[in-house]
Amino acid sequence: MMCKTVSALMGALLLLLTQLAGAQVTALVGGTVVNIDGGPALEDAVILVEGERISAIGSRGDIEVPADATVIDQSGHWLIPGLMNMHVHLGLILPGKMAYELANETDANLALRMAAAARETLQAGVTTIRLPGDSRHVDLALDRSIRKGESIGPRIFSAGEALVITGGHGSESGKVYADGPDELVKAARLQVSLGAKWVKIMISGGIATDGGAIAEALMTPEEINAVVDAAHRFGAKVAAHSGSSIATTVAVDAGIDSVEHGYTLDRKVLQKMSKAGTWLVPTIVVSQPATAPFFERIGSPQWYLDRRDSVGKLHWMALKTAIEENVNIALGTDQLPNEPNDGTTATVREAEYYVEAGMTPLEALRSATTETARMLGAEEDIGRLEVGKYADIVAVPADPSQNISALRELNFVMKGGVVYRHDAASGS
Ligand SMILES: [Zn+2]
């Protein structure tokens, strides 16, 4: 807590100093820039930031630091692109105690809760998130508010409200949702018209609700095809919640962009995804032991815990197989990016699980930087420390491309050239 307060104060102070000095340039000096493509790192580096973007990057001897630049010493630190988390619900409500407590949450309270979660996300080093389904369009309002500079938070790529079929995952019994190609197309267009960059559909059952079995295909091929076609025509991408091999096979044929969770995917469908370039967003952390205390803390009911346990082993196997088959993997947690797990955040624990399941530390790092940027179609702007990219930069006191757990010690966060966290203990 102390650390967080100090870091927030330091961040505010740096921002203030920058403004007072009227300096246009910030220079990060002396750090080691991790080579995100592999190969030798750039040691004793200088990164110049002008406005929101990186204007120069190179060795100290090669880059001249302007006399009036705000200099931030990064010696002893490894610099990487800001982390990204592709499966976040800022307003997440899970069954049990949490759901009871928030049953009468007003729009205003939801907005404030999500704004607070966005600030915490950025503090955790996560500078970009994708939101595959939040409520009441607070996500879209929050995105606009952050971009205007009214609120503090990461870059947001949102799907607006998820499209739910009657009786399926995310539905409540007795309520009518969107069914059939026509209704689903209309619902997809509605989200896109409100500012959604993605459309989210639920093609199989899930863990958190009782709507349909995890391994079953709940939506028809006609329905999936119609949504994907409608979204793509408007330039939006489509994410499918799926634990099912049968449903995923249909979705890959329909040209779906990403498959979320993939709890019970078999080798055959993973090979199909690999060939088609379909993205998998594993959210492995939700079904593994690291998150057991979290589910106890939020008072999850027994049926939920049982369902989670039975899915966990299959989910782990699916992830291992996906890595073996070179499926495109983008990191996502289905928990708040900063949610405490195993002494770190959900985002970092997710990356550690990828290494435990077969990735190299560098591959795990790429799954949260270059790969996520590629999935979002945002490689021009984010995912790498290069001239012209947004200055979304995180620093850690050890090399995460050698040991992914170095991310646990993350102590500096810059987004769009503004420092939001700089822990005093980091010594610079
Ligand atoms: Zn989710």
Residues whose N, C-alpha, C, O or C-beta is under 5 A from the ligand:
A	BS01	ZN	D334
